[in-house]
Amino acid sequence: MENDLKTAILYTVSKLMKLYAKLIHTKENNARKIIDLENQVANTKEKREVGRSRTQNYIAEPSRALERKTHGQTDSNVAQLSEGRDKLYSELVVGRTSQKDFKTTVTSRDKQHQEK
């Protein structure tokens, strides 16, 4: 019986030592994985910050809306800024008269009856 007890104790201690070694190995693997993931997160954050700074630089560029011209506009028709403020529409159209005369000619489709 003493022999059986001794072998049971040795077997149990051996099994506990194997489990302890396995736990240590698992802990080291998890620590490596954590370090790899932290490095990956840091790299991703750096890339995101670079992307944000590019986007912020793009958004922060001043508008060139005052320089744009629509079809048919000349330099004299473009509203200019004065005294640091925009002009009102009523200020821009003061003194402008743009009366245009249009002529209309009416004819029939078959052009048989023409009025004079």
N, CA, C and O atoms as CSV, one atom per row, in Angstrom:
chain,resi,resn,atom,element,x,y,z
A,1,MET,N,N,0.805,-1.169,0.000
A,1,MET,CA,C,0.000,0.000,0.000
A,1,MET,C,C,0.871,1.265,0.000
A,1,MET,O,O,0.529,2.268,-0.627
A,2,GLU,N,N,1.970,1.198,0.695
A,2,GLU,CA,C,2.906,2.313,0.733
A,2,GLU,C,C,3.479,2.571,-0.657
A,2,GLU,O,O,3.725,3.717,-1.031
A,3,ASN,N,N,3.683,1.531,-1.397
A,3,ASN,CA,C,4.215,1.614,-2.746
A,3,ASN,C,C,3.194,2.261,-3.681
A,3,ASN,O,O,3.546,3.094,-4.516
A,4,ASP,N,N,1.940,1.873,-3.535
A,4,ASP,CA,C,0.862,2.438,-4.356
A,4,ASP,C,C,0.675,3.929,-4.061
A,4,ASP,O,O,0.453,4.719,-4.978
A,5,LEU,N,N,0.763,4.303,-2.818
A,5,LEU,CA,C,0.626,5.702,-2.420
A,5,LEU,C,C,1.770,6.537,-2.994
A,5,LEU,O,O,1.566,7.656,-3.463
A,6,LYS,N,N,2.972,5.973,-2.946
A,6,LYS,CA,C,4.135,6.669,-3.462
A,6,LYS,C,C,4.012,6.884,-4.973
A,6,LYS,O,O,4.324,7.975,-5.451
A,7,THR,N,N,3.577,5.899,-5.725
A,7,THR,CA,C,3.422,6.029,-7.181
A,7,THR,C,C,2.291,6.995,-7.518
A,7,THR,O,O,2.390,7.731,-8.499
A,8,ALA,N,N,1.210,7.010,-6.720
A,8,ALA,CA,C,0.099,7.935,-6.959
A,8,ALA,C,C,0.556,9.376,-6.756
A,8,ALA,O,O,0.177,10.269,-7.513
A,9,ILE,N,N,1.375,9.593,-5.725
A,9,ILE,CA,C,1.894,10.938,-5.461
A,9,ILE,C,C,2.823,11.373,-6.600
A,9,ILE,O,O,2.721,12.508,-7.066
A,10,LEU,N,N,3.706,10.518,-7.047
A,10,LEU,CA,C,4.619,10.836,-8.149
A,10,LEU,C,C,3.851,11.119,-9.438
A,10,LEU,O,O,4.182,12.038,-10.188
A,11,TYR,N,N,2.838,10.326,-9.674
A,11,TYR,CA,C,2.012,10.515,-10.880
A,11,TYR,C,C,1.313,11.879,-10.819
A,11,TYR,O,O,1.286,12.615,-11.805
A,12,THR,N,N,0.754,12.203,-9.663
A,12,THR,CA,C,0.034,13.473,-9.497
A,12,THR,C,C,0.987,14.656,-9.620
A,12,THR,O,O,0.661,15.644,-10.279
A,13,VAL,N,N,2.143,14.572,-9.005
A,13,VAL,CA,C,3.135,15.658,-9.086
A,13,VAL,C,C,3.601,15.829,-10.529
A,13,VAL,O,O,3.741,16.956,-11.004
A,14,SER,N,N,3.839,14.734,-11.223
A,14,SER,CA,C,4.273,14.790,-12.616
A,14,SER,C,C,3.206,15.469,-13.476
A,14,SER,O,O,3.515,16.304,-14.326
A,15,LYS,N,N,1.955,15.098,-13.241
A,15,LYS,CA,C,0.849,15.684,-13.998
A,15,LYS,C,C,0.732,17.175,-13.697
A,15,LYS,O,O,0.517,17.965,-14.616
A,16,LEU,N,N,0.868,17.581,-12.433
A,16,LEU,CA,C,0.804,18.998,-12.057
A,16,LEU,C,C,1.941,19.793,-12.697
A,16,LEU,O,O,1.737,20.929,-13.125
A,17,MET,N,N,3.145,19.200,-12.765
A,17,MET,CA,C,4.285,19.877,-13.379
A,17,MET,C,C,4.049,20.088,-14.883
A,17,MET,O,O,4.402,21.133,-15.428
A,18,LYS,N,N,3.454,19.097,-15.542
A,18,LYS,CA,C,3.144,19.226,-16.961
A,18,LYS,C,C,2.096,20.318,-17.195
A,18,LYS,O,O,2.212,21.119,-18.122
A,19,LEU,N,N,1.080,20.332,-16.343
A,19,LEU,CA,C,0.046,21.368,-16.463
A,19,LEU,C,C,0.629,22.768,-16.221
A,19,LEU,O,O,0.272,23.731,-16.900
A,20,TYR,N,N,1.545,22.858,-15.225
A,20,TYR,CA,C,2.192,24.139,-14.926
A,20,TYR,C,C,3.031,24.606,-16.125
A,20,TYR,O,O,3.006,25.787,-16.473
A,21,ALA,N,N,3.764,23.696,-16.750
A,21,ALA,CA,C,4.584,24.037,-17.928
A,21,ALA,C,C,3.690,24.475,-19.087
A,21,ALA,O,O,4.023,25.401,-19.827
A,22,LYS,N,N,2.557,23.798,-19.232
A,22,LYS,CA,C,1.623,24.149,-20.300
A,22,LYS,C,C,1.031,25.544,-20.055
A,22,LYS,O,O,0.880,26.320,-20.998
A,23,LEU,N,N,0.699,25.866,-18.812
A,23,LEU,CA,C,0.173,27.189,-18.465
A,23,LEU,C,C,1.206,28.279,-18.750
A,23,LEU,O,O,0.863,29.333,-19.285
A,24,ILE,N,N,2.456,28.032,-18.397
A,24,ILE,CA,C,3.536,28.991,-18.643
A,24,ILE,C,C,3.681,29.226,-20.157
A,24,ILE,O,O,3.815,30.362,-20.611
A,25,HIS,N,N,3.651,28.124,-20.926
A,25,HIS,CA,C,3.773,28.225,-22.381
A,25,HIS,C,C,2.592,29.019,-22.969
A,25,HIS,O,O,2.787,29.861,-23.845
A,26,THR,N,N,1.384,28.752,-22.493
A,26,THR,CA,C,0.192,29.468,-22.954
A,26,THR,C,C,0.284,30.950,-22.601
A,26,THR,O,O,-0.083,31.810,-23.402
A,27,LYS,N,N,0.774,31.241,-21.405
A,27,LYS,CA,C,0.931,32.627,-20.968
A,27,LYS,C,C,1.899,33.368,-21.877
A,27,LYS,O,O,1.633,34.507,-22.263
A,28,GLU,N,N,3.020,32.738,-22.227
A,28,GLU,CA,C,4.000,33.368,-23.103
A,28,GLU,C,C,3.432,33.604,-24.501
A,28,GLU,O,O,3.666,34.651,-25.104
A,29,ASN,N,N,2.686,32.626,-25.012
A,29,ASN,CA,C,2.053,32.786,-26.328
A,29,ASN,C,C,1.048,33.938,-26.316
A,29,ASN,O,O,0.999,34.743,-27.246
A,30,ASN,N,N,0.252,34.003,-25.255
A,30,ASN,CA,C,-0.733,35.089,-25.155
A,30,ASN,C,C,-0.042,36.448,-25.045
A,30,ASN,O,O,-0.514,37.434,-25.610
A,31,ALA,N,N,1.065,36.500,-24.325
A,31,ALA,CA,C,1.811,37.759,-24.196
A,31,ALA,C,C,2.343,38.196,-25.565
A,31,ALA,O,O,2.299,39.381,-25.898
A,32,ARG,N,N,2.845,37.241,-26.360
A,32,ARG,CA,C,3.324,37.560,-27.712
A,32,ARG,C,C,2.182,38.066,-28.596
A,32,ARG,O,O,2.336,39.031,-29.345
A,33,LYS,N,N,1.037,37.394,-28.491
A,33,LYS,CA,C,-0.124,37.812,-29.286
A,33,LYS,C,C,-0.577,39.226,-28.891
A,33,LYS,O,O,-0.929,40.035,-29.750
A,34,ILE,N,N,-0.565,39.507,-27.602
A,34,ILE,CA,C,-0.962,40.837,-27.121
A,34,ILE,C,C,-0.011,41.897,-27.663
A,34,ILE,O,O,-0.452,42.959,-28.102
A,35,ILE,N,N,1.284,41.618,-27.634
A,35,ILE,CA,C,2.267,42.575,-28.155
A,35,ILE,C,C,2.065,42.794,-29.651
A,35,ILE,O,O,2.123,43.927,-30.128
A,36,ASP,N,N,1.826,41.705,-30.397
A,36,ASP,CA,C,1.577,41.828,-31.835
A,36,ASP,C,C,0.320,42.661,-32.109
A,36,ASP,O,O,0.317,43.522,-32.989
A,37,LEU,N,N,-0.734,42.399,-31.356
A,37,LEU,CA,C,-1.973,43.155,-31.545
A,37,LEU,C,C,-1.798,44.630,-31.174
A,37,LEU,O,O,-2.344,45.502,-31.850
A,38,GLU,N,N,-1.047,44.917,-30.116
A,38,GLU,CA,C,-0.791,46.307,-29.740
A,38,GLU,C,C,-0.001,47.029,-30.830
A,38,GLU,O,O,-0.272,48.192,-31.125
A,39,ASN,N,N,0.976,46.342,-31.429
A,39,ASN,CA,C,1.736,46.934,-32.538
A,39,ASN,C,C,0.836,47.188,-33.743
A,39,ASN,O,O,0.946,48.217,-34.410
A,40,GLN,N,N,-0.051,46.243,-34.008
A,40,GLN,CA,C,-0.973,46.387,-35.131
A,40,GLN,C,C,-1.926,47.562,-34.905
A,40,GLN,O,O,-2.205,48.324,-35.830
A,41,VAL,N,N,-2.422,47.705,-33.680
A,41,VAL,CA,C,-3.303,48.826,-33.354
A,41,VAL,C,C,-2.557,50.151,-33.492
A,41,VAL,O,O,-3.106,51.118,-34.019
A,42,ALA,N,N,-1.323,50.200,-33.028
A,42,ALA,CA,C,-0.524,51.430,-33.135
A,42,ALA,C,C,-0.300,51.797,-34.602
A,42,ALA,O,O,-0.411,52.966,-34.971
A,43,ASN,N,N,0.015,50.806,-35.441
A,43,ASN,CA,C,0.207,51.068,-36.870
A,43,ASN,C,C,-1.074,51.561,-37.522
A,43,ASN,O,O,-1.048,52.482,-38.338
A,44,THR,N,N,-2.191,50.949,-37.163
A,44,THR,CA,C,-3.477,51.360,-37.719
A,44,THR,C,C,-3.810,52.782,-37.306
A,44,THR,O,O,-4.300,53.563,-38.121
A,45,LYS,N,N,-3.551,53.132,-36.045
A,45,LYS,CA,C,-3.806,54.494,-35.582
A,45,LYS,C,C,-2.941,55.495,-36.327
A,45,LYS,O,O,-3.416,56.573,-36.685
A,46,GLU,N,N,-1.683,55.160,-36.565
A,46,GLU,CA,C,-0.789,56.053,-37.306
A,46,GLU,C,C,-1.301,56.274,-38.721
A,46,GLU,O,O,-1.324,57.404,-39.210
A,47,LYS,N,N,-1.712,55.189,-39.382
A,47,LYS,CA,C,-2.235,55.310,-40.742
A,47,LYS,C,C,-3.514,56.140,-40.762
A,47,LYS,O,O,-3.727,56.939,-41.674
A,48,ARG,N,N,-4.358,55.951,-39.763
A,48,ARG,CA,C,-5.607,56.704,-39.689
A,48,ARG,C,C,-5.333,58.182,-39.463
A,48,ARG,O,O,-6.007,59.032,-40.046
A,49,GLU,N,N,-4.356,58.498,-38.627
A,49,GLU,CA,C,-4.005,59.897,-38.373
A,49,GLU,C,C,-3.446,60.544,-39.635
A,49,GLU,O,O,-3.735,61.705,-39.924
A,50,VAL,N,N,-2.644,59.788,-40.386
A,50,VAL,CA,C,-2.117,60.325,-41.638
A,50,VAL,C,C,-3.275,60.597,-42.592
A,50,VAL,O,O,-3.306,61.637,-43.251
A,51,GLY,N,N,-4.221,59.674,-42.668
A,51,GLY,CA,C,-5.391,59.872,-43.521
A,51,GLY,C,C,-6.234,61.051,-43.073
A,51,GLY,O,O,-6.727,61.812,-43.905
A,52,ARG,N,N,-6.404,61.210,-41.776
A,52,ARG,CA,C,-7.175,62.340,-41.256
A,52,ARG,C,C,-6.485,63.655,-41.552
A,52,ARG,O,O,-7.138,64.631,-41.923
A,53,SER,N,N,-5.171,63.691,-41.392
A,53,SER,CA,C,-4.465,64.947,-41.645
A,53,SER,C,C,-4.567,65.319,-43.120
A,53,SER,O,O,-4.669,66.501,-43.449
A,54,ARG,N,N,-4.541,64.345,-44.002
A,54,ARG,CA,C,-4.723,64.629,-45.433
A,54,ARG,C,C,-6.123,65.164,-45.685
A,54,ARG,O,O,-6.299,66.138,-46.417
A,55,THR,N,N,-7.113,64.529,-45.083
A,55,THR,CA,C,-8.496,64.967,-45.259
A,55,THR,C,C,-8.701,66.346,-44.670
A,55,THR,O,O,-9.364,67.185,-45.279
A,56,GLN,N,N,-8.145,66.595,-43.499
A,56,GLN,CA,C,-8.303,67.900,-42.878
A,56,GLN,C,C,-7.618,68.961,-43.707
A,56,GLN,O,O,-8.141,70.070,-43.826
A,57,ASN,N,N,-6.475,68.666,-44.281
A,57,ASN,CA,C,-5.803,69.627,-45.145
A,57,ASN,C,C,-6.643,69.907,-46.377
A,57,ASN,O,O,-6.716,71.046,-46.837
A,58,TYR,N,N,-7.270,68.883,-46.905
A,58,TYR,CA,C,-8.096,69.056,-48.093
A,58,TYR,C,C,-9.322,69.901,-47.765
A,58,TYR,O,O,-9.684,70.796,-48.528
A,59,ILE,N,N,-9.952,69.624,-46.648
A,59,ILE,CA,C,-11.153,70.353,-46.272
A,59,ILE,C,C,-10.813,71.795,-45.898
A,59,ILE,O,O,-11.616,72.699,-46.130
A,60,ALA,N,N,-9.647,72.013,-45.330
A,60,ALA,CA,C,-9.286,73.324,-44.843
A,60,ALA,C,C,-8.869,74.285,-45.961
A,60,ALA,O,O,-8.655,75.468,-45.698
A,61,GLU,N,N,-8.750,73.805,-47.192
A,61,GLU,CA,C,-8.359,74.693,-48.275
A,61,GLU,C,C,-9.436,75.740,-48.496
A,61,GLU,O,O,-10.623,75.429,-48.394
A,62,PRO,N,N,-9.050,76.975,-48.798
A,62,PRO,CA,C,-10.040,78.027,-49.003
A,62,PRO,C,C,-10.850,77.787,-50.267
A,62,PRO,O,O,-10.376,77.184,-51.230
A,63,SER,N,N,-12.056,78.265,-50.237
A,63,SER,CA,C,-12.936,78.109,-51.375
A,63,SER,C,C,-12.525,79.068,-52.477
A,63,SER,O,O,-12.088,80.186,-52.205
A,64,ARG,N,N,-12.661,78.642,-53.692
A,64,ARG,CA,C,-12.349,79.496,-54.826
A,64,ARG,C,C,-13.638,79.904,-55.530
A,64,ARG,O,O,-13.633,80.176,-56.731
A,65,ALA,N,N,-14.741,79.946,-54.788
A,65,ALA,CA,C,-16.044,80.243,-55.368
A,65,ALA,C,C,-16.088,81.636,-55.971
A,65,ALA,O,O,-16.786,81.839,-56.964
A,66,LEU,N,N,-15.379,82.595,-55.418
A,66,LEU,CA,C,-15.411,83.956,-55.944
A,66,LEU,C,C,-14.707,84.057,-57.290
A,66,LEU,O,O,-14.973,84.982,-58.057
A,67,GLU,N,N,-13.820,83.125,-57.583
A,67,GLU,CA,C,-13.083,83.164,-58.832
A,67,GLU,C,C,-13.824,82.462,-59.960
A,67,GLU,O,O,-13.459,82.640,-61.122
A,68,ARG,N,N,-14.833,81.686,-59.666
A,68,ARG,CA,C,-15.540,80.925,-60.687
A,68,ARG,C,C,-16.441,81.833,-61.500
A,68,ARG,O,O,-17.012,82.793,-60.982
A,69,LYS,N,N,-16.559,81.522,-62.760
A,69,LYS,CA,C,-17.438,82.275,-63.644
A,69,LYS,C,C,-18.429,81.303,-64.251
A,69,LYS,O,O,-18.080,80.171,-64.587
A,70,THR,N,N,-19.657,81.746,-64.387
A,70,THR,CA,C,-20.643,80.916,-65.059
A,70,THR,C,C,-20.637,81.275,-66.526
A,70,THR,O,O,-19.999,82.249,-66.926
A,71,HIS,N,N,-21.323,80.519,-67.316
A,71,HIS,CA,C,-21.358,80.724,-68.757
A,71,HIS,C,C,-21.929,82.099,-69.090
A,71,HIS,O,O,-23.020,82.453,-68.643
A,72,GLY,N,N,-21.200,82.851,-69.861
A,72,GLY,CA,C,-21.687,84.143,-70.313
A,72,GLY,C,C,-21.322,85.304,-69.411
A,72,GLY,O,O,-21.635,86.447,-69.745
A,73,GLN,N,N,-20.678,85.065,-68.293
A,73,GLN,CA,C,-20.313,86.166,-67.405
A,73,GLN,C,C,-19.017,86.794,-67.875
A,73,GLN,O,O,-18.108,86.114,-68.351
A,74,THR,N,N,-18.956,88.092,-67.733
A,74,THR,CA,C,-17.705,88.785,-67.985
A,74,THR,C,C,-17.197,89.296,-66.656
A,74,THR,O,O,-17.891,89.205,-65.643
A,75,ASP,N,N,-15.994,89.832,-66.655
A,75,ASP,CA,C,-15.414,90.329,-65.412
A,75,ASP,C,C,-16.222,91.474,-64.820
A,75,ASP,O,O,-16.254,91.631,-63.599
A,76,SER,N,N,-16.874,92.276,-65.652
A,76,SER,CA,C,-17.620,93.416,-65.128
A,76,SER,C,C,-18.902,92.982,-64.430
A,76,SER,O,O,-19.429,93.717,-63.595
A,77,ASN,N,N,-19.420,91.778,-64.767
A,77,ASN,CA,C,-20.664,91.319,-64.158
A,77,ASN,C,C,-20.449,90.564,-62.857
A,77,ASN,O,O,-21.406,90.311,-62.125
A,78,VAL,N,N,-19.217,90.203,-62.559
A,78,VAL,CA,C,-18.943,89.433,-61.353
A,78,VAL,C,C,-18.923,90.371,-60.159
A,78,VAL,O,O,-18.253,91.404,-60.189
A,79,ALA,N,N,-19.653,90.019,-59.108
A,79,ALA,CA,C,-19.711,90.858,-57.912
A,79,ALA,C,C,-18.378,90.818,-57.194
A,79,ALA,O,O,-17.830,89.743,-56.948
A,80,GLN,N,N,-17.863,91.970,-56.863
A,80,GLN,CA,C,-16.600,92.064,-56.157
A,80,GLN,C,C,-16.861,92.359,-54.696
A,80,GLN,O,O,-17.832,93.034,-54.353
A,81,LEU,N,N,-15.996,91.853,-53.838
A,81,LEU,CA,C,-16.100,92.133,-52.417
A,81,LEU,C,C,-15.549,93.523,-52.146
A,81,LEU,O,O,-14.527,93.922,-52.704
A,82,SER,N,N,-16.239,94.249,-51.285
A,82,SER,CA,C,-15.733,95.569,-50.926
A,82,SER,C,C,-15.821,95.734,-49.430
A,82,SER,O,O,-16.790,95.309,-48.801
A,83,GLU,N,N,-14.830,96.339,-48.877
A,83,GLU,CA,C,-14.782,96.648,-47.452
A,83,GLU,C,C,-14.960,95.410,-46.583
A,83,GLU,O,O,-15.476,95.503,-45.470
A,84,GLY,N,N,-14.544,94.273,-47.073
A,84,GLY,CA,C,-14.568,93.067,-46.271
A,84,GLY,C,C,-15.932,92.434,-46.091
A,84,GLY,O,O,-16.080,91.548,-45.249
A,85,ARG,N,N,-16.941,92.854,-46.851
A,85,ARG,CA,C,-18.262,92.228,-46.736
A,85,ARG,C,C,-18.844,92.003,-48.124
A,85,ARG,O,O,-18.422,92.647,-49.084
A,86,ASP,N,N,-19.800,91.102,-48.237
A,86,ASP,CA,C,-20.462,90.835,-49.509
A,86,ASP,C,C,-21.456,91.944,-49.796
A,86,ASP,O,O,-22.050,92.518,-48.884
A,87,LYS,N,N,-21.630,92.237,-51.082
A,87,LYS,CA,C,-22.617,93.242,-51.464
A,87,LYS,C,C,-23.994,92.593,-51.514
A,87,LYS,O,O,-24.130,91.412,-51.835
A,88,LEU,N,N,-24.990,93.371,-51.198
A,88,LEU,CA,C,-26.358,92.903,-51.295
A,88,LEU,C,C,-26.795,92.926,-52.755
A,88,LEU,O,O,-26.242,93.665,-53.570
A,89,TYR,N,N,-27.784,92.116,-53.068
A,89,TYR,CA,C,-28.283,92.071,-54.446
A,89,TYR,C,C,-28.826,93.436,-54.861
A,89,TYR,O,O,-28.626,93.873,-55.995
A,90,SER,N,N,-29.507,94.099,-53.945
A,90,SER,CA,C,-30.067,95.409,-54.270
A,90,SER,C,C,-28.975,96.423,-54.570
A,90,SER,O,O,-29.189,97.330,-55.375
A,91,GLU,N,N,-27.818,96.296,-53.949
A,91,GLU,CA,C,-26.701,97.189,-54.233
A,91,GLU,C,C,-26.092,96.900,-55.596
A,91,GLU,O,O,-25.596,97.804,-56.269
A,92,LEU,N,N,-26.133,95.640,-55.997
A,92,LEU,CA,C,-25.527,95.263,-57.263
A,92,LEU,C,C,-26.353,95.692,-58.467
A,92,LEU,O,O,-25.789,96.029,-59.508
A,93,VAL,N,N,-27.667,95.688,-58.350
A,93,VAL,CA,C,-28.518,95.972,-59.500
A,93,VAL,C,C,-28.915,97.437,-59.600
A,93,VAL,O,O,-29.645,97.808,-60.518
A,94,VAL,N,N,-28.464,98.264,-58.700
A,94,VAL,CA,C,-28.784,99.684,-58.764
A,94,VAL,C,C,-28.166,100.274,-60.021
A,94,VAL,O,O,-26.984,100.070,-60.298
A,95,GLY,N,N,-28.968,101.002,-60.773
A,95,GLY,CA,C,-28.469,101.676,-61.973
A,95,GLY,C,C,-28.418,100.789,-63.197
A,95,GLY,O,O,-28.068,101.286,-64.268
A,96,ARG,N,N,-28.735,99.549,-63.117
A,96,ARG,CA,C,-28.714,98.672,-64.291
A,96,ARG,C,C,-30.101,98.651,-64.914
A,96,ARG,O,O,-31.102,98.429,-64.234
A,97,THR,N,N,-30.138,98.878,-66.165
A,97,THR,CA,C,-31.396,98.718,-66.899
A,97,THR,C,C,-31.114,97.724,-68.006
A,97,THR,O,O,-30.205,97.915,-68.814
A,98,SER,N,N,-31.873,96.702,-68.034
A,98,SER,CA,C,-31.646,95.682,-69.058
A,98,SER,C,C,-32.971,95.347,-69.725
A,98,SER,O,O,-33.489,94.237,-69.598
A,99,GLN,N,N,-33.507,96.328,-70.437
A,99,GLN,CA,C,-34.743,96.085,-71.168
A,99,GLN,C,C,-34.371,95.555,-72.541
A,99,GLN,O,O,-33.584,96.163,-73.266
A,100,LYS,N,N,-34.934,94.439,-72.878
A,100,LYS,CA,C,-34.648,93.832,-74.165
A,100,LYS,C,C,-35.931,93.748,-74.966
A,100,LYS,O,O,-36.990,93.421,-74.431
A,101,ASP,N,N,-35.833,94.039,-76.226
A,101,ASP,CA,C,-36.982,93.951,-77.122
A,101,ASP,C,C,-36.918,92.630,-77.866
A,101,ASP,O,O,-35.867,92.241,-78.375
A,102,PHE,N,N,-38.039,91.954,-77.923
A,102,PHE,CA,C,-38.118,90.687,-78.623
A,102,PHE,C,C,-39.151,90.806,-79.728
A,102,PHE,O,O,-40.171,91.471,-79.548
A,103,LYS,N,N,-38.910,90.184,-80.850
A,103,LYS,CA,C,-39.848,90.161,-81.959
A,103,LYS,C,C,-40.361,88.745,-82.123
A,103,LYS,O,O,-39.615,87.776,-81.980
A,104,THR,N,N,-41.640,88.641,-82.424
A,104,THR,CA,C,-42.252,87.336,-82.617
A,104,THR,C,C,-42.918,87.312,-83.984
A,104,THR,O,O,-43.654,88.231,-84.346
A,105,THR,N,N,-42.661,86.286,-84.715
A,105,THR,CA,C,-43.296,86.104,-86.018
A,105,THR,C,C,-44.117,84.832,-85.944
A,105,THR,O,O,-43.621,83.770,-85.567
A,106,VAL,N,N,-45.402,84.962,-86.317
A,106,VAL,CA,C,-46.292,83.810,-86.256
A,106,VAL,C,C,-46.644,83.416,-87.685
A,106,VAL,O,O,-47.111,84.242,-88.470
A,107,THR,N,N,-46.419,82.162,-88.012
A,107,THR,CA,C,-46.782,81.637,-89.332
A,107,THR,C,C,-47.522,80.337,-89.132
A,107,THR,O,O,-47.359,79.664,-88.114
A,108,SER,N,N,-48.339,79.987,-90.111
A,108,SER,CA,C,-49.068,78.720,-90.026
A,108,SER,C,C,-48.129,77.594,-90.413
A,108,SER,O,O,-47.072,77.807,-91.007
A,109,ARG,N,N,-48.535,76.428,-90.067
A,109,ARG,CA,C,-47.661,75.287,-90.329
A,109,ARG,C,C,-47.569,74.997,-91.839
A,109,ARG,O,O,-46.496,74.712,-92.370
A,110,ASP,N,N,-48.673,75.074,-92.477
A,110,ASP,CA,C,-48.636,74.754,-93.896
A,110,ASP,C,C,-48.382,75.984,-94.775
A,110,ASP,O,O,-48.265,75.855,-95.994
A,111,LYS,N,N,-48.298,77.147,-94.183
A,111,LYS,CA,C,-47.943,78.407,-94.842
A,111,LYS,C,C,-48.864,78.742,-96.012
A,111,LYS,O,O,-48.412,79.335,-96.992
A,112,GLN,N,N,-50.124,78.383,-95.936
A,112,GLN,CA,C,-51.074,78.719,-96.982
A,112,GLN,C,C,-51.712,80.079,-96.757
A,112,GLN,O,O,-51.909,80.856,-97.691
A,113,HIS,N,N,-52.035,80.355,-95.475
A,113,HIS,CA,C,-52.680,81.613,-95.152
A,113,HIS,C,C,-51.706,82.480,-94.374
A,113,HIS,O,O,-51.360,82.164,-93.235
A,114,GLN,N,N,-51.280,83.530,-94.963
A,114,GLN,CA,C,-50.386,84.435,-94.273
A,114,GLN,C,C,-51.083,85.759,-94.079
A,114,GLN,O,O,-51.699,86.288,-95.004
A,115,GLU,N,N,-50.986,86.297,-92.873
A,115,GLU,CA,C,-51.584,87.596,-92.602
A,115,GLU,C,C,-50.524,88.656,-92.722
A,115,GLU,O,O,-49.371,88.458,-92.339
A,116,LYS,N,N,-50.935,89.797,-93.267
A,116,LYS,CA,C,-49.973,90.867,-93.443
A,116,LYS,C,C,-50.286,92.007,-92.551
A,116,LYS,O,O,-49.575,93.012,-92.561
